[in-house]
Amino acid sequence: MAWIKVIQEDEATGKLAELYSTMTEPWGGVDNILKIHSLNPKSLETHFRLYAHLMRGRSDLSRAQREIIGVVSSALNHCRY
């Protein structure tokens, strides 16, 4: 859980609720790495574009390889994201 105050999906209104609706993952929620920007929807929108490009854009790495890199680097940094 983030130490930064975050607005959960069921508490979001306005622009934040609109953004969350486009970022909902198949498991039914928004990734915590994105929710840390919930107090600043413009920052959230910008981060999401970068995140989507890195994880889903064209690359020599497969999606699975990119996910593994994310998991390993998060574990090394003691980060739950």
Distance bins in CASP14 RR format, pairs under 12 A and 6 or more apart:
PFRMAT RR
TARGET T0000
AUTHOR 0000-0000-0000
RMODE 2
METHOD distances of the structure
MODEL  1
1 8 0 0 0 0 0 1 0 0 0 0 0
1 32 1 0 0 1 0 0 0 0 0 0 0
1 35 0 0 0 0 1 0 0 0 0 0 0
1 36 0 0 0 0 0 1 0 0 0 0 0
1 79 0 0 0 0 0 1 0 0 0 0 0
1 80 1 0 0 1 0 0 0 0 0 0 0
1 81 0 0 0 0 0 1 0 0 0 0 0
2 8 0 0 0 0 0 1 0 0 0 0 0
2 31 0 0 0 0 0 1 0 0 0 0 0
2 32 1 0 0 1 0 0 0 0 0 0 0
2 33 0 0 0 0 1 0 0 0 0 0 0
2 34 0 0 0 0 0 1 0 0 0 0 0
2 35 1 0 0 1 0 0 0 0 0 0 0
2 36 1 0 1 0 0 0 0 0 0 0 0
2 37 0 0 0 0 0 1 0 0 0 0 0
2 38 0 0 0 0 1 0 0 0 0 0 0
2 39 0 0 0 0 0 1 0 0 0 0 0
2 79 0 0 0 0 0 1 0 0 0 0 0
2 80 0 0 0 0 1 0 0 0 0 0 0
2 81 0 0 0 0 1 0 0 0 0 0 0
3 32 0 0 0 0 0 1 0 0 0 0 0
3 36 0 0 0 0 1 0 0 0 0 0 0
3 79 0 0 0 0 0 1 0 0 0 0 0
3 80 0 0 0 0 0 1 0 0 0 0 0
3 81 0 0 0 0 0 1 0 0 0 0 0
4 32 0 0 0 0 1 0 0 0 0 0 0
4 33 0 0 0 0 0 1 0 0 0 0 0
4 34 0 0 0 0 0 1 0 0 0 0 0
4 35 0 0 0 0 1 0 0 0 0 0 0
4 36 1 0 1 0 0 0 0 0 0 0 0
4 37 0 0 0 0 1 0 0 0 0 0 0
4 38 0 0 0 0 1 0 0 0 0 0 0
4 39 1 0 0 1 0 0 0 0 0 0 0
4 40 0 0 0 0 0 1 0 0 0 0 0
4 43 0 0 0 0 0 1 0 0 0 0 0
4 81 0 0 0 0 0 1 0 0 0 0 0
5 11 0 0 0 0 0 1 0 0 0 0 0
5 35 0 0 0 0 0 1 0 0 0 0 0
5 36 0 0 0 0 1 0 0 0 0 0 0
5 37 0 0 0 0 0 1 0 0 0 0 0
5 38 0 0 0 0 1 0 0 0 0 0 0
5 39 1 0 0 1 0 0 0 0 0 0 0
5 40 0 0 0 0 0 1 0 0 0 0 0
6 12 0 0 0 0 1 0 0 0 0 0 0
6 16 0 0 0 0 0 1 0 0 0 0 0
6 20 0 0 0 0 0 1 0 0 0 0 0
6 30 0 0 0 0 1 0 0 0 0 0 0
6 31 0 0 0 0 0 1 0 0 0 0 0
6 32 1 0 0 1 0 0 0 0 0 0 0
6 33 0 0 0 0 0 1 0 0 0 0 0
6 34 0 0 0 0 1 0 0 0 0 0 0
6 35 1 0 1 0 0 0 0 0 0 0 0
6 36 1 0 0 1 0 0 0 0 0 0 0
6 37 0 0 0 0 1 0 0 0 0 0 0
6 38 1 0 1 0 0 0 0 0 0 0 0
6 39 1 0 0 1 0 0 0 0 0 0 0
6 40 0 0 0 0 0 1 0 0 0 0 0
6 44 0 0 0 0 0 1 0 0 0 0 0
6 81 0 0 0 0 0 1 0 0 0 0 0
7 13 0 0 0 0 1 0 0 0 0 0 0
7 14 0 0 0 0 0 1 0 0 0 0 0
7 15 0 0 0 0 0 1 0 0 0 0 0
7 16 1 0 0 1 0 0 0 0 0 0 0
7 17 0 0 0 0 1 0 0 0 0 0 0
7 19 0 0 0 0 0 1 0 0 0 0 0
7 20 0 0 0 0 1 0 0 0 0 0 0
7 30 0 0 0 0 0 1 0 0 0 0 0
7 34 0 0 0 0 0 1 0 0 0 0 0
7 35 1 0 0 1 0 0 0 0 0 0 0
7 36 0 0 0 0 0 1 0 0 0 0 0
7 37 0 0 0 0 1 0 0 0 0 0 0
7 38 1 0 1 0 0 0 0 0 0 0 0
7 39 1 0 0 1 0 0 0 0 0 0 0
7 40 0 0 0 0 0 1 0 0 0 0 0
7 41 0 0 0 0 1 0 0 0 0 0 0
7 44 0 0 0 0 1 0 0 0 0 0 0
8 16 0 0 0 0 0 1 0 0 0 0 0
8 17 0 0 0 0 0 1 0 0 0 0 0
8 20 0 0 0 0 1 0 0 0 0 0 0
8 29 0 0 0 0 1 0 0 0 0 0 0
8 30 0 0 0 0 1 0 0 0 0 0 0
8 32 0 0 0 0 0 1 0 0 0 0 0
8 35 1 0 0 1 0 0 0 0 0 0 0
8 38 0 0 0 0 1 0 0 0 0 0 0
9 16 0 0 0 0 1 0 0 0 0 0 0
9 17 1 0 0 1 0 0 0 0 0 0 0
9 18 0 0 0 0 0 1 0 0 0 0 0
9 19 0 0 0 0 0 1 0 0 0 0 0
9 20 1 0 1 0 0 0 0 0 0 0 0
9 21 0 0 0 0 1 0 0 0 0 0 0
9 22 0 0 0 0 0 1 0 0 0 0 0
9 23 0 0 0 0 1 0 0 0 0 0 0
9 24 1 0 0 1 0 0 0 0 0 0 0
9 25 0 0 0 0 0 1 0 0 0 0 0
9 28 0 0 0 0 1 0 0 0 0 0 0
9 29 1 0 0 1 0 0 0 0 0 0 0
9 30 1 0 1 0 0 0 0 0 0 0 0
9 31 0 0 0 0 0 1 0 0 0 0 0
9 32 0 0 0 0 0 1 0 0 0 0 0
9 34 0 0 0 0 0 1 0 0 0 0 0
9 35 0 0 0 0 1 0 0 0 0 0 0
9 38 0 0 0 0 1 0 0 0 0 0 0
10 16 0 0 0 0 0 1 0 0 0 0 0
10 17 0 0 0 0 1 0 0 0 0 0 0
10 20 0 0 0 0 1 0 0 0 0 0 0
10 28 0 0 0 0 0 1 0 0 0 0 0
10 29 0 0 0 0 0 1 0 0 0 0 0
10 30 0 0 0 0 0 1 0 0 0 0 0
11 17 0 0 0 0 1 0 0 0 0 0 0
11 20 0 0 0 0 1 0 0 0 0 0 0
11 30 0 0 0 0 0 1 0 0 0 0 0
11 35 0 0 0 0 0 1 0 0 0 0 0
11 38 0 0 0 0 1 0 0 0 0 0 0
11 39 0 0 0 0 0 1 0 0 0 0 0
12 18 0 0 0 0 1 0 0 0 0 0 0
12 19 0 0 0 0 1 0 0 0 0 0 0
12 20 1 0 1 0 0 0 0 0 0 0 0
12 21 0 0 0 0 1 0 0 0 0 0 0
12 22 0 0 0 0 0 1 0 0 0 0 0
12 23 0 0 0 0 0 1 0 0 0 0 0
12 24 0 0 0 0 0 1 0 0 0 0 0
12 29 0 0 0 0 0 1 0 0 0 0 0
12 30 0 0 0 0 1 0 0 0 0 0 0
12 34 0 0 0 0 0 1 0 0 0 0 0
12 35 0 0 0 0 1 0 0 0 0 0 0
12 37 0 0 0 0 0 1 0 0 0 0 0
12 38 1 0 0 1 0 0 0 0 0 0 0
12 39 0 0 0 0 0 1 0 0 0 0 0
12 41 0 0 0 0 1 0 0 0 0 0 0
12 44 0 0 0 0 0 1 0 0 0 0 0
13 19 0 0 0 0 0 1 0 0 0 0 0
13 20 0 0 0 0 0 1 0 0 0 0 0
13 21 0 0 0 0 0 1 0 0 0 0 0
13 38 0 0 0 0 0 1 0 0 0 0 0
13 41 0 0 0 0 0 1 0 0 0 0 0
14 20 0 0 0 0 1 0 0 0 0 0 0
14 21 0 0 0 0 0 1 0 0 0 0 0
14 38 0 0 0 0 0 1 0 0 0 0 0
14 41 0 0 0 0 1 0 0 0 0 0 0
15 21 0 0 0 0 0 1 0 0 0 0 0
15 22 0 0 0 0 0 1 0 0 0 0 0
15 37 0 0 0 0 0 1 0 0 0 0 0
15 38 0 0 0 0 0 1 0 0 0 0 0
15 39 0 0 0 0 0 1 0 0 0 0 0
15 40 0 0 0 0 0 1 0 0 0 0 0
15 41 1 0 1 0 0 0 0 0 0 0 0
15 42 0 0 0 0 1 0 0 0 0 0 0
15 43 0 0 0 0 0 1 0 0 0 0 0
15 44 0 0 0 0 1 0 0 0 0 0 0
15 45 0 0 0 0 1 0 0 0 0 0 0
16 22 0 0 0 0 0 1 0 0 0 0 0
16 23 0 0 0 0 0 1 0 0 0 0 0
16 30 0 0 0 0 0 1 0 0 0 0 0
16 34 0 0 0 0 0 1 0 0 0 0 0
16 35 0 0 0 0 1 0 0 0 0 0 0
16 37 0 0 0 0 1 0 0 0 0 0 0
16 38 1 0 0 1 0 0 0 0 0 0 0
16 39 0 0 0 0 1 0 0 0 0 0 0
16 40 0 0 0 0 1 0 0 0 0 0 0
16 41 1 0 1 0 0 0 0 0 0 0 0
16 42 0 0 0 0 0 1 0 0 0 0 0
16 43 0 0 0 0 0 1 0 0 0 0 0
16 44 1 0 0 1 0 0 0 0 0 0 0
16 45 0 0 0 0 1 0 0 0 0 0 0
16 48 0 0 0 0 0 1 0 0 0 0 0
17 23 0 0 0 0 0 1 0 0 0 0 0
17 24 0 0 0 0 0 1 0 0 0 0 0
17 30 0 0 0 0 0 1 0 0 0 0 0
17 38 0 0 0 0 0 1 0 0 0 0 0
17 41 0 0 0 0 1 0 0 0 0 0 0
17 44 0 0 0 0 0 1 0 0 0 0 0
18 24 0 0 0 0 0 1 0 0 0 0 0
18 41 0 0 0 0 1 0 0 0 0 0 0
18 44 0 0 0 0 0 1 0 0 0 0 0
18 45 0 0 0 0 1 0 0 0 0 0 0
19 30 0 0 0 0 1 0 0 0 0 0 0
19 34 0 0 0 0 1 0 0 0 0 0 0
19 35 0 0 0 0 0 1 0 0 0 0 0
19 37 0 0 0 0 1 0 0 0 0 0 0
19 38 0 0 0 0 1 0 0 0 0 0 0
19 40 0 0 0 0 0 1 0 0 0 0 0
19 41 1 0 1 0 0 0 0 0 0 0 0
19 42 0 0 0 0 1 0 0 0 0 0 0
19 43 0 0 0 0 0 1 0 0 0 0 0
19 44 1 0 1 0 0 0 0 0 0 0 0
19 45 1 0 1 0 0 0 0 0 0 0 0
19 46 0 0 0 0 0 1 0 0 0 0 0
19 47 0 0 0 0 0 1 0 0 0 0 0
19 48 1 0 0 1 0 0 0 0 0 0 0
19 49 0 0 0 0 0 1 0 0 0 0 0
20 28 0 0 0 0 0 1 0 0 0 0 0
20 29 0 0 0 0 1 0 0 0 0 0 0
20 30 1 0 1 0 0 0 0 0 0 0 0
20 31 0 0 0 0 0 1 0 0 0 0 0
20 34 0 0 0 0 1 0 0 0 0 0 0
20 35 0 0 0 0 1 0 0 0 0 0 0
20 37 0 0 0 0 0 1 0 0 0 0 0
20 38 0 0 0 0 1 0 0 0 0 0 0
20 41 0 0 0 0 1 0 0 0 0 0 0
20 44 0 0 0 0 1 0 0 0 0 0 0
20 45 0 0 0 0 0 1 0 0 0 0 0
20 48 0 0 0 0 0 1 0 0 0 0 0
21 28 0 0 0 0 0 1 0 0 0 0 0
21 29 0 0 0 0 0 1 0 0 0 0 0
21 30 0 0 0 0 1 0 0 0 0 0 0
22 29 0 0 0 0 0 1 0 0 0 0 0
22 30 0 0 0 0 1 0 0 0 0 0 0
22 34 0 0 0 0 0 1 0 0 0 0 0
22 41 0 0 0 0 0 1 0 0 0 0 0
22 44 0 0 0 0 0 1 0 0 0 0 0
22 45 0 0 0 0 1 0 0 0 0 0 0
22 48 0 0 0 0 1 0 0 0 0 0 0
22 49 0 0 0 0 0 1 0 0 0 0 0
22 52 0 0 0 0 0 1 0 0 0 0 0
23 29 0 0 0 0 1 0 0 0 0 0 0
23 30 1 0 1 0 0 0 0 0 0 0 0
23 31 1 0 0 1 0 0 0 0 0 0 0
23 32 0 0 0 0 0 1 0 0 0 0 0
23 33 0 0 0 0 0 1 0 0 0 0 0
23 34 1 0 1 0 0 0 0 0 0 0 0
23 35 0 0 0 0 1 0 0 0 0 0 0
23 37 0 0 0 0 0 1 0 0 0 0 0
23 38 0 0 0 0 0 1 0 0 0 0 0
23 41 0 0 0 0 0 1 0 0 0 0 0
23 44 0 0 0 0 1 0 0 0 0 0 0
23 45 0 0 0 0 1 0 0 0 0 0 0
23 47 0 0 0 0 0 1 0 0 0 0 0
23 48 1 0 1 0 0 0 0 0 0 0 0
23 49 0 0 0 0 0 1 0 0 0 0 0
23 51 0 0 0 0 1 0 0 0 0 0 0
23 52 0 0 0 0 1 0 0 0 0 0 0
24 30 1 0 0 1 0 0 0 0 0 0 0
24 31 0 0 0 0 1 0 0 0 0 0 0
24 34 0 0 0 0 0 1 0 0 0 0 0
24 35 0 0 0 0 0 1 0 0 0 0 0
24 48 0 0 0 0 0 1 0 0 0 0 0
25 31 1 0 0 1 0 0 0 0 0 0 0
25 32 0 0 0 0 0 1 0 0 0 0 0
25 33 0 0 0 0 0 1 0 0 0 0 0
25 34 0 0 0 0 1 0 0 0 0 0 0
25 35 0 0 0 0 0 1 0 0 0 0 0
25 48 0 0 0 0 0 1 0 0 0 0 0
25 51 0 0 0 0 0 1 0 0 0 0 0
25 52 0 0 0 0 0 1 0 0 0 0 0
25 55 0 0 0 0 0 1 0 0 0 0 0
25 56 0 0 0 0 0 1 0 0 0 0 0
29 35 0 0 0 0 1 0 0 0 0 0 0
30 36 0 0 0 0 0 1 0 0 0 0 0
30 37 0 0 0 0 0 1 0 0 0 0 0
30 38 0 0 0 0 1 0 0 0 0 0 0
30 44 0 0 0 0 1 0 0 0 0 0 0
30 47 0 0 0 0 0 1 0 0 0 0 0
30 48 0 0 0 0 1 0 0 0 0 0 0
30 51 0 0 0 0 0 1 0 0 0 0 0
30 81 0 0 0 0 0 1 0 0 0 0 0
31 37 0 0 0 0 0 1 0 0 0 0 0
31 38 0 0 0 0 0 1 0 0 0 0 0
31 44 0 0 0 0 0 1 0 0 0 0 0
31 47 0 0 0 0 0 1 0 0 0 0 0
31 48 0 0 0 0 1 0 0 0 0 0 0
31 51 0 0 0 0 1 0 0 0 0 0 0
31 52 0 0 0 0 0 1 0 0 0 0 0
31 55 0 0 0 0 1 0 0 0 0 0 0
31 67 0 0 0 0 0 1 0 0 0 0 0
31 70 0 0 0 0 0 1 0 0 0 0 0
31 74 0 0 0 0 0 1 0 0 0 0 0
31 80 0 0 0 0 0 1 0 0 0 0 0
31 81 1 0 0 1 0 0 0 0 0 0 0
32 38 0 0 0 0 0 1 0 0 0 0 0
32 51 0 0 0 0 0 1 0 0 0 0 0
32 74 0 0 0 0 0 1 0 0 0 0 0
32 79 0 0 0 0 1 0 0 0 0 0 0
32 80 1 0 0 1 0 0 0 0 0 0 0
32 81 1 0 1 0 0 0 0 0 0 0 0
33 44 0 0 0 0 0 1 0 0 0 0 0
33 47 0 0 0 0 1 0 0 0 0 0 0
33 48 0 0 0 0 1 0 0 0 0 0 0
33 50 0 0 0 0 0 1 0 0 0 0 0
33 51 1 0 0 1 0 0 0 0 0 0 0
33 52 0 0 0 0 0 1 0 0 0 0 0
33 54 0 0 0 0 0 1 0 0 0 0 0
33 55 0 0 0 0 0 1 0 0 0 0 0
33 70 0 0 0 0 1 0 0 0 0 0 0
33 73 0 0 0 0 0 1 0 0 0 0 0
33 74 0 0 0 0 1 0 0 0 0 0 0
33 79 0 0 0 0 1 0 0 0 0 0 0
33 80 0 0 0 0 1 0 0 0 0 0 0
33 81 1 0 1 0 0 0 0 0 0 0 0
34 40 0 0 0 0 0 1 0 0 0 0 0
34 41 0 0 0 0 0 1 0 0 0 0 0
34 43 0 0 0 0 1 0 0 0 0 0 0
34 44 1 0 0 1 0 0 0 0 0 0 0
34 45 0 0 0 0 1 0 0 0 0 0 0
34 46 0 0 0 0 0 1 0 0 0 0 0
34 47 1 0 0 1 0 0 0 0 0 0 0
34 48 1 0 1 0 0 0 0 0 0 0 0
34 49 0 0 0 0 0 1 0 0 0 0 0
34 50 0 0 0 0 0 1 0 0 0 0 0
34 51 1 0 0 1 0 0 0 0 0 0 0
34 52 0 0 0 0 0 1 0 0 0 0 0
34 55 0 0 0 0 0 1 0 0 0 0 0
34 81 0 0 0 0 1 0 0 0 0 0 0
35 41 0 0 0 0 0 1 0 0 0 0 0
35 43 0 0 0 0 0 1 0 0 0 0 0
35 44 0 0 0 0 1 0 0 0 0 0 0
35 47 0 0 0 0 0 1 0 0 0 0 0
35 48 0 0 0 0 0 1 0 0 0 0 0
35 81 0 0 0 0 1 0 0 0 0 0 0
36 43 0 0 0 0 1 0 0 0 0 0 0
36 44 0 0 0 0 1 0 0 0 0 0 0
36 47 0 0 0 0 1 0 0 0 0 0 0
36 48 0 0 0 0 0 1 0 0 0 0 0
36 51 0 0 0 0 0 1 0 0 0 0 0
36 79 0 0 0 0 0 1 0 0 0 0 0
36 80 0 0 0 0 0 1 0 0 0 0 0
36 81 0 0 0 0 1 0 0 0 0 0 0
37 43 1 0 1 0 0 0 0 0 0 0 0
37 44 1 1 0 0 0 0 0 0 0 0 0
37 45 0 0 0 0 1 0 0 0 0 0 0
37 46 0 0 0 0 1 0 0 0 0 0 0
37 47 1 0 1 0 0 0 0 0 0 0 0
37 48 0 0 0 0 1 0 0 0 0 0 0
37 49 0 0 0 0 0 1 0 0 0 0 0
37 50 0 0 0 0 0 1 0 0 0 0 0
37 51 0 0 0 0 0 1 0 0 0 0 0
38 44 1 0 0 1 0 0 0 0 0 0 0
38 45 0 0 0 0 0 1 0 0 0 0 0
38 47 0 0 0 0 0 1 0 0 0 0 0
38 48 0 0 0 0 0 1 0 0 0 0 0
40 46 0 0 0 0 1 0 0 0 0 0 0
40 47 0 0 0 0 1 0 0 0 0 0 0
41 47 0 0 0 0 0 1 0 0 0 0 0
41 48 0 0 0 0 0 1 0 0 0 0 0
42 48 0 0 0 0 0 1 0 0 0 0 0
42 49 0 0 0 0 0 1 0 0 0 0 0
43 49 0 0 0 0 0 1 0 0 0 0 0
43 50 0 0 0 0 0 1 0 0 0 0 0
43 51 0 0 0 0 0 1 0 0 0 0 0
44 50 0 0 0 0 0 1 0 0 0 0 0
44 51 0 0 0 0 0 1 0 0 0 0 0
45 51 0 0 0 0 0 1 0 0 0 0 0
45 52 0 0 0 0 0 1 0 0 0 0 0
46 52 0 0 0 0 0 1 0 0 0 0 0
46 53 0 0 0 0 0 1 0 0 0 0 0
47 53 0 0 0 0 0 1 0 0 0 0 0
47 54 0 0 0 0 0 1 0 0 0 0 0
47 55 0 0 0 0 0 1 0 0 0 0 0
47 81 0 0 0 0 0 1 0 0 0 0 0
48 54 0 0 0 0 0 1 0 0 0 0 0
48 55 0 0 0 0 0 1 0 0 0 0 0
48 56 0 0 0 0 0 1 0 0 0 0 0
49 55 0 0 0 0 0 1 0 0 0 0 0
49 56 0 0 0 0 0 1 0 0 0 0 0
49 57 0 0 0 0 0 1 0 0 0 0 0
50 56 0 0 0 0 0 1 0 0 0 0 0
50 57 0 0 0 0 0 1 0 0 0 0 0
51 57 0 0 0 0 0 1 0 0 0 0 0
51 66 0 0 0 0 0 1 0 0 0 0 0
51 70 0 0 0 0 0 1 0 0 0 0 0
51 81 0 0 0 0 0 1 0 0 0 0 0
52 63 0 0 0 0 0 1 0 0 0 0 0
52 66 0 0 0 0 0 1 0 0 0 0 0
53 59 0 0 0 0 1 0 0 0 0 0 0
53 66 0 0 0 0 0 1 0 0 0 0 0
54 61 0 0 0 0 1 0 0 0 0 0 0
54 63 0 0 0 0 0 1 0 0 0 0 0
54 66 1 0 0 1 0 0 0 0 0 0 0
54 67 0 0 0 0 0 1 0 0 0 0 0
54 69 0 0 0 0 1 0 0 0 0 0 0
54 70 0 0 0 0 1 0 0 0 0 0 0
55 61 0 0 0 0 1 0 0 0 0 0 0
55 62 0 0 0 0 0 1 0 0 0 0 0
55 63 1 0 0 1 0 0 0 0 0 0 0
55 64 0 0 0 0 0 1 0 0 0 0 0
55 65 0 0 0 0 0 1 0 0 0 0 0
55 66 1 0 1 0 0 0 0 0 0 0 0
55 67 1 0 0 1 0 0 0 0 0 0 0
55 68 0 0 0 0 0 1 0 0 0 0 0
55 69 0 0 0 0 1 0 0 0 0 0 0
55 70 0 0 0 0 1 0 0 0 0 0 0
56 62 0 0 0 0 0 1 0 0 0 0 0
56 63 1 0 0 1 0 0 0 0 0 0 0
56 66 0 0 0 0 1 0 0 0 0 0 0
56 67 0 0 0 0 0 1 0 0 0 0 0
57 63 0 0 0 0 1 0 0 0 0 0 0
57 66 0 0 0 0 1 0 0 0 0 0 0
58 66 0 0 0 0 0 1 0 0 0 0 0
59 65 0 0 0 0 1 0 0 0 0 0 0
59 66 1 0 0 1 0 0 0 0 0 0 0
59 69 0 0 0 0 0 1 0 0 0 0 0
60 66 0 0 0 0 0 1 0 0 0 0 0
61 67 0 0 0 0 1 0 0 0 0 0 0
61 68 0 0 0 0 1 0 0 0 0 0 0
61 69 1 0 0 1 0 0 0 0 0 0 0
61 70 0 0 0 0 0 1 0 0 0 0 0
62 68 0 0 0 0 1 0 0 0 0 0 0
62 69 0 0 0 0 0 1 0 0 0 0 0
63 69 0 0 0 0 0 1 0 0 0 0 0
63 70 0 0 0 0 0 1 0 0 0 0 0
64 70 0 0 0 0 0 1 0 0 0 0 0
64 71 0 0 0 0 0 1 0 0 0 0 0
65 71 0 0 0 0 0 1 0 0 0 0 0
65 72 0 0 0 0 0 1 0 0 0 0 0
66 72 0 0 0 0 0 1 0 0 0 0 0
66 73 0 0 0 0 0 1 0 0 0 0 0
67 73 0 0 0 0 0 1 0 0 0 0 0
67 74 0 0 0 0 0 1 0 0 0 0 0
68 74 0 0 0 0 0 1 0 0 0 0 0
68 75 0 0 0 0 0 1 0 0 0 0 0
69 75 0 0 0 0 0 1 0 0 0 0 0
69 76 0 0 0 0 0 1 0 0 0 0 0
70 76 0 0 0 0 1 0 0 0 0 0 0
70 77 0 0 0 0 1 0 0 0 0 0 0
70 79 0 0 0 0 1 0 0 0 0 0 0
70 81 0 0 0 0 1 0 0 0 0 0 0
71 77 0 0 0 0 0 1 0 0 0 0 0
71 79 0 0 0 0 0 1 0 0 0 0 0
71 80 0 0 0 0 0 1 0 0 0 0 0
71 81 0 0 0 0 1 0 0 0 0 0 0
72 79 0 0 0 0 0 1 0 0 0 0 0
73 79 0 0 0 0 1 0 0 0 0 0 0
73 81 0 0 0 0 1 0 0 0 0 0 0
74 80 1 0 0 1 0 0 0 0 0 0 0
74 81 1 0 1 0 0 0 0 0 0 0 0
75 81 0 0 0 0 0 1 0 0 0 0 0
END
